[in-house]
Amino acid sequence: MIVGMVELLTVRGATGWAYDDSDPTMPLIIRARDGESVLVQTQSGELRSPLPLLLPQTNQACAFRIEFPARLEERQLAGLTIEAALTGGDRWRALSGPLKIGGAYLHSQPPLLQDSDWESGLPGEAVSPKAKDASFWSARTGEESFDRVESRPVFVVGAARSGTTALCLALERGTRYRGFPEGHVFDVAVRLANAVNAHFEKKARWISPKVCRGYHLGHIAHARFQAEIIELLRRLAAGYTTPYWLDKTPTYEMIASVPLLAQAWPGGRFIFMKRRGLENLRSRLRKFPGINFSGNCRDWAQVMSGWRTVREGVPDRFVEIDQRTMLLDPDSTAERVGRLLDLEPAEVEAFADVLRRERPETTDPSGSIVADPSELGWSAEQMEAFRSICGAEMGVYGYTYGAQYCR
């Protein structure tokens, strides 16, 4: 199967990498297609090793650079397909598009969870005693006995109020994994990538490829910037004193950063926590009265949609866990997490035991579900906003609006 990624797409051309997983050194044919019309076709170039790669199965891939015969209109880029095939073959595979995330939120962000204290359960403290002791973290970086690239981090992602705290607590108390209650560092990754992309896109609008070859810019590839972002992420994690660390950052930017995190740590794993939008919004309103309703609807929908976009790039490296499943069936949840992280049987049992006993950040200890939206007490305008903003993702994930919860 051909795997690849378009790293940069501008009105003048495209750059990226691709390889066939049966033989990564095999040259490929790359083409740009606008509908049924092929704009340009070329052969992939030199092997590039080892970064940037989205998947860890190989440390080499064929780089490519496409220059369009004529400068395109901006509107054409949205419908453009960059695809690859084996030399002499006719089975074309579309390559993943460039990493992309919108600018600043256009709505108020959900409030940060400031009162989770994993160890004592006391409200009002931003970090737990374990985090204060920080036995898993040291300011004296560079003294670890393990290779940081070979670390086995687990990134717990998902929307706020979807069970991320409970799952991380179980990891902390039941397994070898250690970490801060929340991270809020690594979600910078996609914003850095966006800034780099925007820089190259702007330059490409007024500097032709021929002229660029005589400039400093023409000798610093876009891939070099991406590799530097990967290395920066690793340096930001240099304080961990164990290769088994966890990070929980419940933001959309963290979801969008997953492809970069996967490159930074080939041994990294991802746990996506999800929850039906009705219960998620109800929980947010209970914990944070007065929050921006439509803004939080958008946040939930954006996270759910964003995860569907990135999960295909990390096959066999993630699990999806519904908050309700974790609540009602902790044993199966522990088994799935155990397989993902290669946990020992004793760790799996301890993990499940914590899930049975602990309910951190719970606004509804009974775990009741919404049998009918009318019981939420939302106004007609709020219900209309929810259906308009969240309805599509509710349907894609199989969530219902009644007691069935999920199809």
C-alpha positions in Angstrom: 0.0 0.0 0.0 1.2 3.5 -0.8 1.5 5.9 2.1 2.4 9.6 1.9 1.7 13.1 2.8 1.6 16.5 1.0 3.7 18.7 3.3 3.1 22.0 1.4 0.6 22.9 -1.2 0.7 26.4 -2.8 -0.6 28.0 -6.0 2.8 27.2 -7.6 3.3 23.6 -6.6 3.5 20.9 -4.0 6.1 19.1 -1.9 5.9 16.0 0.2 6.9 12.3 0.5 5.5 8.9 -0.3 6.5 5.2 -0.2 5.1 1.8 -0.9 5.2 -0.2 2.3 6.2 -3.4 0.5 9.4 -1.6 -0.8 10.0 1.9 0.5 12.9 2.4 -1.9 10.8 1.9 -5.0 10.3 5.1 -7.1 6.7 6.3 -7.5 4.8 8.4 -10.0 3.2 11.5 -8.5 0.6 13.6 -10.1 -1.7 16.6 -9.4 -5.3 16.2 -10.6 -8.1 18.8 -10.8 -11.2 16.7 -11.2 -10.6 14.5 -14.2 -7.8 16.8 -15.6 -4.2 15.9 -14.8 -2.3 19.1 -14.4 1.2 17.6 -14.0 2.8 14.2 -13.5 6.4 13.5 -12.3 8.5 10.8 -10.7 9.4 10.9 -7.0 13.0 12.0 -6.2 15.6 11.1 -3.6 15.1 9.0 -0.5 14.7 11.0 2.6 15.6 9.7 6.0 14.5 9.6 8.7 12.1 12.6 9.1 9.5 13.7 8.6 7.4 10.6 8.5 3.8 10.1 9.7 4.2 6.4 10.1 6.9 4.5 11.9 7.1 1.4 9.7 10.0 2.8 7.7 12.8 5.3 8.1 13.0 6.2 4.3 10.5 7.7 1.9 10.7 9.1 -1.6 10.5 12.9 -1.6 8.7 14.7 -4.4 8.3 18.2 -5.7 5.7 19.2 -8.2 5.7 22.5 -10.0 2.4 23.4 -11.8 2.7 24.5 -15.5 0.9 27.7 -14.6 0.1 29.4 -11.4 -3.2 28.2 -10.0 -6.0 30.3 -8.5 -6.4 30.0 -4.7 -9.9 28.5 -5.2 -8.5 25.6 -7.2 -6.4 24.3 -4.3 -9.4 23.1 -2.4 -10.4 20.7 -5.2 -6.9 19.6 -6.1 -5.8 15.9 -5.5 -2.2 14.9 -5.2 -1.9 11.1 -5.7 0.8 8.5 -6.2 1.1 5.1 -8.0 3.7 2.5 -8.6 5.8 3.2 -11.7 4.0 1.6 -14.6 0.9 1.0 -12.5 -2.6 2.5 -12.7 -3.8 2.2 -9.1 -3.6 5.7 -7.8 -3.8 6.6 -4.1 -4.6 10.1 -2.8 -2.0 11.4 -0.4 -2.9 13.0 2.9 -3.1 16.8 2.8 -1.0 19.3 4.7 -1.5 19.7 8.4 -4.0 22.5 8.9 -5.8 24.1 11.7 -7.9 27.2 11.9 -6.7 30.4 13.6 -7.8 31.5 17.1 -11.1 30.3 18.3 -14.0 32.3 17.1 -15.9 31.6 20.2 -15.1 31.5 23.9 -13.0 28.5 24.9 -14.3 26.1 27.5 -12.9 26.8 30.9 -9.8 25.0 32.1 -10.3 22.4 34.7 -8.6 23.9 37.7 -10.0 21.9 40.6 -8.9 18.3 39.8 -6.7 17.0 42.6 -5.9 13.3 41.7 -4.5 12.3 45.0 -6.7 13.8 47.7 -9.8 14.7 45.8 -9.8 18.1 47.5 -11.1 21.0 45.3 -9.2 24.2 44.7 -5.8 22.8 43.8 -4.5 22.8 40.3 -2.0 19.9 40.7 -2.0 16.8 42.7 0.5 15.9 45.4 2.1 13.4 43.0 2.6 16.2 40.4 4.0 18.5 43.1 6.5 15.8 44.1 7.1 15.3 40.3 9.1 12.1 40.8 8.6 11.6 37.0 10.0 15.0 36.1 13.4 16.6 36.6 14.7 20.0 35.6 18.1 18.4 35.1 17.5 17.2 31.6 19.9 15.0 29.6 20.6 12.6 32.5 18.0 9.9 31.7 19.2 6.4 30.9 16.8 5.9 28.1 16.5 7.2 24.5 13.9 10.0 24.4 13.0 9.0 20.9 12.2 5.5 22.1 9.9 6.7 24.9 6.5 5.1 25.1 4.2 8.1 25.9 0.5 7.9 25.9 -1.5 10.9 24.9 -5.1 11.0 26.3 -7.1 13.3 24.0 -10.7 14.3 23.6 -13.1 17.0 24.6 -13.3 18.4 28.1 -15.8 16.5 30.3 -15.4 13.2 28.4 -13.7 11.1 31.0 -10.1 12.1 30.4 -9.4 12.8 34.0 -10.8 9.4 35.2 -8.8 7.5 32.7 -5.5 9.3 33.5 -6.1 8.7 37.2 -6.4 5.0 36.6 -3.2 5.1 34.5 -1.4 7.0 37.3 -2.5 4.7 40.2 -2.7 1.4 38.4 0.2 1.3 35.9 3.8 2.3 35.3 2.6 5.5 33.6 3.2 8.9 35.2 2.5 12.5 34.3 1.0 15.8 35.1 -2.8 16.2 35.6 -2.9 18.2 32.4 -0.2 19.1 29.9 -1.1 22.1 27.7 2.4 22.2 26.0 2.4 19.8 23.1 -0.7 21.3 21.5 1.6 24.1 20.3 2.8 21.6 17.6 0.2 22.2 15.0 0.4 26.0 15.4 4.1 25.9 14.7 3.5 23.8 11.6 0.8 26.2 10.5 3.2 29.1 10.9 5.8 27.4 8.8 3.2 26.5 6.1 1.9 30.1 6.1 5.5 31.4 5.6 6.3 29.1 2.6 2.8 29.8 1.1 3.3 33.6 1.3 6.8 33.4 -0.2 5.6 31.1 -3.0 3.0 33.7 -4.1 5.7 36.2 -5.2 8.9 34.3 -5.5 9.1 31.9 -8.4 10.8 28.5 -8.0 13.5 29.6 -10.5 14.3 32.7 -8.5 14.0 30.9 -5.2 16.8 28.5 -6.1 19.2 31.5 -5.8 17.9 32.6 -2.4 18.6 31.2 1.1 15.0 30.0 1.1 15.8 27.8 -1.9 18.3 25.8 0.2 16.2 25.2 3.3 13.5 22.7 2.5 10.1 22.8 4.1 10.8 19.3 5.5 13.8 20.8 7.4 11.4 23.0 9.4 9.1 20.1 10.1 12.0 18.0 11.4 13.0 20.9 13.7 9.5 21.0 15.1 9.7 17.3 15.8 13.0 17.8 17.6 11.6 20.7 19.6 8.7 18.5 20.8 11.2 15.9 22.0 13.2 18.6 23.9 10.1 19.8 25.6 9.7 16.3 27.0 13.3 16.0 28.1 12.4 16.5 31.7 10.6 13.1 32.0 12.6 10.6 34.0 10.7 7.6 32.7 10.0 6.5 29.2 6.4 5.7 30.3 4.8 9.1 30.6 1.3 10.4 29.9 -0.1 13.7 28.7 -3.7 14.8 28.9 -4.5 18.0 27.0 -8.3 18.2 26.2 -8.1 20.7 23.3 -8.8 20.7 19.6 -5.2 21.8 18.9 -3.9 18.7 20.6 -6.1 16.6 18.3 -4.7 18.4 15.3 -1.2 17.9 16.6 -1.5 14.1 16.7 0.3 13.5 13.3 3.3 15.5 14.6 3.3 13.7 18.0 3.2 10.4 16.1 6.3 11.4 14.2 8.1 12.6 17.3 7.5 9.4 19.2 7.1 6.3 17.0 6.4 4.3 20.2 3.7 6.8 21.3 0.1 5.7 21.7 -3.2 7.6 21.7 -6.4 7.2 23.7 -9.4 9.2 22.4 -12.1 9.7 25.0 -15.5 10.4 23.6 -18.9 11.2 25.1 -22.3 11.9 23.6 -22.8 15.6 23.0 -26.0 15.8 25.1 -24.3 14.5 28.3 -21.1 16.4 27.5 -22.8 19.8 27.3 -24.9 19.0 30.3 -21.8 18.2 32.3 -20.1 21.4 31.2 -23.2 23.5 32.1 -23.4 21.8 35.6 -19.7 22.4 36.3 -19.3 25.8 34.7 -22.7 27.7 34.9 -22.8 30.6 32.5 -20.5 29.2 29.9 -20.9 30.1 26.2 -23.4 27.5 25.0 -22.8 27.7 21.3 -19.0 28.0 21.8 -18.9 24.8 23.8 -21.1 23.1 21.2 -18.5 24.0 18.6 -15.7 22.8 20.8 -17.2 19.4 21.2 -18.0 19.1 17.4 -14.6 20.3 16.4 -12.8 17.8 18.6 -15.0 14.9 17.4 -14.5 15.9 13.8 -10.8 16.6 14.2 -10.2 13.1 15.6 -11.8 11.4 12.7 -9.4 13.3 10.4 -6.2 12.3 12.2 -6.9 8.8 13.4 -6.4 7.3 10.0 -2.7 8.4 10.2 -2.0 6.4 13.4 -3.4 2.9 12.6 -2.9 0.3 15.4 -1.7 3.1 17.7 -5.0 4.2 19.3 -8.1 3.2 21.0 -11.4 5.0 21.3 -13.2 4.7 24.6 -16.7 6.1 25.3 -17.0 7.7 28.8 -20.1 5.6 29.4 -18.4 2.4 28.5 -15.6 3.2 30.9 -18.2 3.8 33.6 -20.3 0.7 33.0 -17.6 -1.8 31.9 -14.3 -0.9 33.5 -12.9 -4.4 32.9 -13.2 -4.3 29.1 -11.8 -0.7 29.1 -8.8 -1.9 31.1 -8.2 -4.8 28.7 -8.3 -2.5 25.6 -5.9 0.0 27.2 -3.7 -2.9 28.4 -3.4 -4.3 24.9 -2.6 -0.8 23.4 0.1 -0.1 26.0 1.4 -3.7 26.5 0.6 -3.6 30.2 1.3 -6.5 32.6 -1.7 -8.4 33.8 -1.3 -7.0 37.3 -1.4 -3.5 35.8 -4.5 -4.2 33.8 -6.3 -5.4 37.0 -5.1 -2.5 39.0 -6.2 -0.1 36.3 -9.7 -1.7 36.2 -9.9 -1.5 40.0 -9.3 2.2 40.0 -12.0 2.7 37.4 -14.4 0.8 39.6 -13.7 2.8 42.7 -12.8 6.3 41.7 -15.0 8.9 40.0 -12.9 12.1 39.8 -14.5 15.2 38.2 -17.9 13.6 38.3 -20.9 16.0 38.2 -23.4 13.1 38.0 -22.3 10.2 40.2 -25.2 8.1 39.0 -24.0 8.2 35.4 -27.5 8.7 34.1 -28.1 9.4 30.5 -30.5 11.8 28.8 -33.6 9.8 27.9 -35.2 12.9 26.2 -33.6 16.2 25.3 -36.6 18.0 27.0 -35.3 17.0 30.4 -32.2 19.1 29.9 -34.1 22.3 30.4 -32.4 24.0 27.4 -34.2 26.8 25.6 -35.5 26.3 22.1 -32.7 28.4 20.8 -30.1 26.3 22.6 -31.5 23.1 21.4 -31.6 24.4 17.8 -27.9 25.5 18.2 -27.0 22.1 19.5 -28.6 20.2 16.6 -27.2 22.6 14.0 -23.6 22.5 15.4 -23.3 19.0 16.8 -25.9 17.1 14.8 -23.5 15.9 12.1 -21.0 14.5 14.5 -23.7 13.0 16.6 -24.8 11.1 13.5 -21.3 10.0 12.4 -20.5 8.5 15.8 -23.9 6.8 16.0 -25.2 8.8 18.9 -29.0 9.1 19.3 -31.1 11.8 21.0 -32.8 9.3 23.3 -32.3 6.6 25.9 -30.6 4.2 23.4 -27.6 6.6 23.7 -25.7 5.0 20.8 -26.8 2.9 17.8 
